[in-house]
Amino acid sequence: MSEDIFSDQNASTSSRAPKPTSLLVFKRFINRTAENHVDATGVFSPECYEEWLKTRQKIPKRPEESFRRALTAHVRGSDNRSPFTMEEESALLDILRNTNAFAS
């Protein structure tokens, strides 16, 4: 009987889908136009930030800073993070260099 309880626990925990990674969240907010131009402005939207925050196991003490660091680490490909494609990286860097992208 205890085996049934144990297998039920495994079934309920294994049926949970893993949360998407930061990179997947960021990529959801990158769009391509009909001319195949990459538009990365959505990555800097409140919607992207909120979706990214929902994927965290524990809310960071400084969530805005953590979001910025996660994004820039993926742009750089540092800490063994998967980088963006060259086109995505270029679009993100244009925004990061030309504006205060993280301003409220």
Backbone bond lengths (Angstrom), bond angles and torsions (degrees), N, CA, C in turn:
res aa  C-N    CA-C-N  psi(-1)  N-CA   C-N-CA  omega(-1)  CA-C   N-CA-C  phi
1 M - - - 1.431 - - 1.531 111.53 -
2 S 1.339 118.47 -39.52 1.457 119.76 178.51 1.522 110.83 -65.70
3 E 1.333 118.06 -26.67 1.457 120.10 176.45 1.531 110.90 -63.96
4 D 1.334 117.52 -37.71 1.459 120.81 179.02 1.525 111.00 -64.51
5 I 1.326 116.37 -41.52 1.453 120.08 179.25 1.520 109.51 -63.95
6 F 1.336 115.84 -42.81 1.451 119.99 -179.49 1.524 111.29 -63.30
7 S 1.334 117.34 -44.07 1.460 119.73 -179.30 1.526 111.23 -68.32
8 D 1.336 118.43 -31.14 1.464 120.85 175.72 1.526 110.38 -65.79
9 Q 1.327 116.72 -39.85 1.460 119.95 178.06 1.519 110.21 -63.14
10 N 1.325 116.63 -43.14 1.457 119.96 179.02 1.516 111.52 -62.84
11 A 1.322 116.35 -39.50 1.459 120.33 -179.32 1.524 110.99 -63.76
12 S 1.332 116.12 -41.22 1.463 117.84 -177.61 1.519 111.66 -71.95
13 T 1.324 118.64 -35.24 1.460 119.72 -179.63 1.524 111.15 -78.80
14 S 1.314 117.54 -32.15 1.456 119.04 -178.44 1.525 111.87 -78.43
15 S 1.329 118.25 -16.84 1.461 119.97 -179.28 1.524 111.78 -81.15
16 R 1.332 117.84 -12.22 1.460 120.34 177.61 1.519 109.90 -71.97
17 A 1.299 114.98 130.23 1.467 119.19 178.08 1.526 108.86 -77.15
18 P 1.324 117.30 141.15 1.469 119.07 177.39 1.525 109.98 -66.26
19 K 1.316 115.18 148.64 1.467 120.04 178.60 1.517 108.52 -73.16
20 P 1.327 116.51 147.04 1.465 118.58 178.97 1.525 111.92 -66.93
21 T 1.299 115.47 154.13 1.462 120.88 179.16 1.528 109.69 -76.56
22 S 1.312 115.87 166.75 1.461 120.81 176.56 1.523 110.46 -57.04
23 L 1.321 116.75 -44.43 1.457 120.26 -178.16 1.526 111.35 -60.08
24 L 1.319 117.60 -42.83 1.459 120.59 178.87 1.526 111.68 -63.33
25 V 1.314 116.90 -39.27 1.466 120.14 177.34 1.520 109.36 -63.27
26 F 1.327 117.56 -47.91 1.455 120.74 -179.51 1.527 110.98 -59.48
27 K 1.339 116.72 -43.68 1.462 120.77 -177.94 1.526 112.43 -65.60
28 R 1.322 117.57 -27.83 1.470 120.09 176.78 1.527 111.78 -63.15
29 F 1.307 116.23 -25.16 1.459 120.95 -176.63 1.531 112.81 -101.28
30 I 1.320 116.50 10.38 1.462 121.82 173.91 1.520 106.80 -103.54
31 N 1.320 115.85 126.28 1.464 121.19 -177.94 1.516 110.40 -117.06
32 R 1.325 114.39 156.42 1.461 121.21 174.37 1.520 108.34 -117.86
33 T 1.314 115.50 136.48 1.459 120.36 178.24 1.526 109.20 -80.74
34 A 1.314 116.07 175.22 1.466 120.92 177.96 1.523 111.05 -60.36
35 E 1.333 116.59 -29.52 1.472 121.48 179.09 1.534 111.54 -85.60
36 N 1.320 117.40 8.90 1.461 124.72 179.62 1.530 112.69 69.14
37 H 1.338 116.84 23.27 1.463 121.89 173.84 1.527 108.20 -78.98
38 V 1.321 117.45 136.60 1.459 122.05 -179.38 1.523 109.85 -89.29
39 D 1.327 115.66 125.48 1.467 122.23 177.35 1.524 107.76 -111.90
40 A 1.334 116.11 109.39 1.468 121.25 -176.83 1.522 112.79 -103.27
41 T 1.325 118.30 8.78 1.461 120.22 -176.47 1.529 112.19 -62.63
42 G 1.315 117.89 -27.83 1.464 121.09 -179.79 1.517 113.56 -63.87
43 V 1.320 117.13 -24.12 1.467 120.61 179.33 1.527 110.66 -64.07
44 F 1.327 116.54 -27.26 1.456 121.05 -177.53 1.527 112.27 -95.78
45 S 1.322 116.59 14.00 1.462 121.15 -178.86 1.528 111.10 -86.13
46 P 1.332 116.65 155.71 1.468 119.91 174.84 1.539 111.93 -60.37
47 E 1.327 117.03 -31.14 1.472 120.71 179.29 1.521 111.48 -64.47
48 C 1.341 116.69 -41.96 1.465 120.21 177.94 1.523 110.21 -64.46
49 Y 1.319 115.99 -45.39 1.468 120.57 179.06 1.525 110.71 -58.49
50 E 1.328 117.20 -46.26 1.465 120.87 -179.08 1.525 111.33 -64.16
51 E 1.328 116.94 -41.94 1.466 119.32 178.40 1.523 110.82 -65.29
52 W 1.326 116.46 -40.73 1.471 120.04 177.89 1.529 109.90 -62.06
53 L 1.323 116.67 -43.26 1.465 121.19 -178.40 1.531 111.40 -61.23
54 K 1.321 117.10 -35.90 1.475 121.32 178.74 1.521 112.45 -66.09
55 T 1.323 117.55 -21.50 1.466 120.14 -178.96 1.519 113.08 -84.97
56 R 1.297 117.62 -9.34 1.464 120.98 -179.58 1.520 109.70 -75.70
57 Q 1.323 117.60 136.46 1.454 121.64 177.32 1.519 110.61 -65.83
58 K 1.315 115.11 -39.10 1.457 122.01 178.78 1.521 106.57 -133.18
59 I 1.324 117.08 135.28 1.458 120.28 -179.89 1.532 108.50 -63.33
60 P 1.332 116.90 125.60 1.467 118.93 179.10 1.528 111.48 -63.78
61 K 1.327 115.58 154.13 1.471 120.26 178.61 1.520 110.72 -63.32
62 R 1.310 116.45 -36.47 1.469 122.00 178.09 1.529 107.37 -125.26
63 P 1.336 117.15 79.40 1.464 119.94 -171.40 1.535 114.31 -61.53
64 E 1.324 117.96 -37.27 1.468 119.61 -179.84 1.523 110.68 -63.86
65 E 1.316 116.50 -43.10 1.460 121.31 178.07 1.531 110.68 -65.85
66 S 1.312 117.17 -39.51 1.470 120.90 179.00 1.524 111.13 -64.62
67 F 1.333 116.69 -39.63 1.467 121.17 177.14 1.526 109.66 -62.09
68 R 1.315 116.64 -48.42 1.464 121.64 179.94 1.526 111.13 -59.13
69 R 1.333 115.52 -44.63 1.464 119.90 -179.01 1.520 111.88 -66.69
70 A 1.335 117.38 -39.00 1.466 120.60 178.11 1.527 110.47 -63.41
71 L 1.325 116.10 -44.43 1.465 119.95 -179.47 1.521 111.29 -64.75
72 T 1.324 117.22 -49.24 1.465 119.47 -177.82 1.534 111.70 -67.10
73 A 1.317 117.88 -30.53 1.473 120.20 176.54 1.527 110.38 -66.76
74 H 1.327 117.64 -37.17 1.461 119.95 176.76 1.526 111.11 -71.29
75 V 1.310 117.37 -36.48 1.467 120.17 177.19 1.526 109.33 -62.32
76 R 1.321 117.20 -43.03 1.468 121.63 179.90 1.522 112.28 -78.97
77 G 1.323 117.29 -23.25 1.460 120.31 -174.86 1.516 111.58 74.39
78 S 1.349 116.45 24.92 1.464 119.74 -177.89 1.525 111.57 -84.63
79 D 1.306 115.65 168.29 1.467 123.29 179.11 1.529 111.96 55.91
80 N 1.329 115.97 35.73 1.471 122.13 -179.95 1.522 112.69 59.39
81 R 1.318 117.65 28.04 1.469 121.10 177.97 1.516 109.43 -85.32
82 S 1.320 114.07 146.95 1.459 118.95 176.35 1.517 109.03 -68.62
83 P 1.313 116.80 130.97 1.468 118.53 -179.68 1.524 111.40 -84.22
84 F 1.312 115.40 166.53 1.454 121.99 172.05 1.522 108.09 -75.46
85 T 1.333 116.57 166.32 1.461 119.27 172.50 1.532 107.93 -66.52
86 M 1.299 117.15 165.91 1.469 120.28 -178.94 1.533 110.75 -61.61
87 E 1.332 117.05 -39.65 1.461 120.36 -179.73 1.527 111.26 -66.61
88 E 1.333 116.43 -42.21 1.470 120.81 178.54 1.523 110.62 -65.38
89 E 1.319 115.70 -44.16 1.466 120.29 179.45 1.522 110.98 -60.80
90 S 1.310 116.58 -42.91 1.461 120.68 179.42 1.525 111.17 -61.74
91 A 1.325 117.34 -43.74 1.465 121.42 179.41 1.533 110.73 -64.64
92 L 1.326 116.91 -41.07 1.462 120.68 178.31 1.526 111.09 -66.09
93 L 1.326 116.86 -43.11 1.465 120.17 -179.75 1.522 111.72 -64.62
94 D 1.329 117.72 -36.11 1.469 120.24 176.38 1.525 110.42 -58.03
95 I 1.320 116.07 -42.76 1.467 120.50 179.97 1.526 110.44 -70.20
96 L 1.319 116.70 -46.03 1.459 120.58 -177.66 1.532 111.92 -62.73
97 R 1.320 117.23 -35.70 1.462 120.72 -176.41 1.522 113.49 -82.98
98 N 1.322 117.81 -28.53 1.458 120.56 -172.85 1.512 115.04 -97.00
99 T 1.287 118.78 -15.76 1.465 120.59 -178.57 1.513 110.32 -140.70
100 N 1.301 114.78 170.64 1.457 119.39 171.55 1.524 105.92 -88.35
101 A 1.318 116.59 79.52 1.460 123.63 -171.47 1.516 113.20 -58.90
102 F 1.309 117.35 -28.15 1.459 120.31 -175.52 1.518 113.01 -99.27
103 A 1.307 118.00 11.13 1.463 120.96 178.34 1.532 109.62 -70.23
104 S 1.291 116.55 146.62 1.461 120.40 -178.51 1.504 111.05 -72.70
